[in-house]
Amino acid sequence: MIQVLVDADNVPVARLRALLRALPSGEVDVLVAGSPHALATLDWPRGAQVVAVEGWQEADVVLARAYRPGSEPLVLVSGDGDFAAIVAGHAGPVLVVADRPASALRRAGTVIDPVTEGLDALRHWFDAVLE
């Protein structure tokens, strides 16, 4: 099962929309955290856990607490360097979905911007980790 952690406040809607189109159905465990406004911009996948938060860095706290270490694939949908330790220490494959991620995230995993690289880049990564 692919663990997907989404910071809805940190990634523009176009990137989130692209990711949602590429997610393999039935193969993902999605947690989305963000402000009520950010959460209301999209229809999240059935089964996704959606957590509304208020305040600076609150989405980060929710996502960090929910993170499950292990060797299963991890998708971080955020460019925020606050997640660098989680990504760097993850034992399995890591995908970062963002347009301009922090350098520590770029060093620790595969980075794909679906707006510039297209949905096929995301689908290729998912196919590779699900083989």
N, C-alpha and C positions, 0 to 999 in steps of 0.2 A: 504494500500500500504506500502510495506517495503522500508524504506529509506536505501540505501547502499552507503557508502562513502569509496572509495578505494584510499589509498596512494600507488600508483604503485611503488614508489621509496623505500618503507619501507618493502615490503613483497616479499619474493622470488617467482619466477615464478611458481614453483610447487604448492604452496599454492593458488596462484591466479587462476591457471588452475583448481584446485580442486573446488574452490568456484564457478567458472563459470559453472562447470558441475552440481552443486547442486542447483543453483538459480532456484526458481520456475518461470517459464515463465509467463509473464503478471501480476505478483504480486509484481514487484520490480521497484524502481526508482533508477537507478545507476548513480553515478557521480564518475569518475575516474580522478585523477590528478597525474601528474608526469612528469619526463623528457621525451623528445621525444624518447630517447633510451628505457626507461622502457615501454612506451606506445606501442612501435612498436613490443614488444615481444609476444603480444597476440592479438587475434581477440576478441574485446569487444562485448558484446551483442548488438543486434539491439536496438536502442532507448537510449543506454547509452550516457550520456554526457561525452565526453572525452576532458580534458583540458591539453594541454602541457604547462609546466612551466619550467623556468630556474632559478636556484639559490637556495640557502639553505633555507629551510622551506617554500618555495613558495607553494608547494602542500598542506601543512598544512593550509596555509592562505585561499586557494581556498575552501578546504573542510569545514573549520570552518565557513566561510561566507555563504556557501550553506546549512549548517545544519538547519533543520526545527524542532524546539521544538514541542513536542506533545506526544500523547500516542500511536502512531503507532510504530511498531517495528523499531529498528535501528540496522544496521549492520555496524560496523567499521572494516575495513580491514587495520589494522595497529597496531603495538605494541607500538607506540609512546605515552609516558606519557603526551605529550602536549594536548592530547584529553581527559584527565582525567575529567576535569570540565564538558565537554559536556556529556560524558558517565554517570558520577555520577548524573547529574541533569536531565537526560532524564526520562520522566514520563512513558514511555512504556518499553517493554522488550528490552534488549540490548544483541547483540552478538558481541564478539570481535574475529576476525579471525587473528591469529598470532601464531608464534612458541614460542616466549619469550616476552610476553607483559609486560609493566611496571606494578608494583604491584598495582598501583591505578586503572588500567584497570581491573585487575583480581578481585579486590574487588567490582567493580561496575557493572559487567555483567557476562554473561556466556562466557567462553573462549573455543574455539575449534581450534585445529590445525588439519586441514583435512589431512595432510600428515601422522601424527601419529595416529589419531583417526578415519580416514576414512570418506568417503562421507556420510555414514549412519548417523553419528553424526550430520552433517550439515542438512541433510534432516529431521531428527527427530526434530531439533530445528525449522526449517521452518514450518513443519507440525503442531507443537504445537502452534505456534503464529498465524497461519492462520485458526485455528479451530473457 
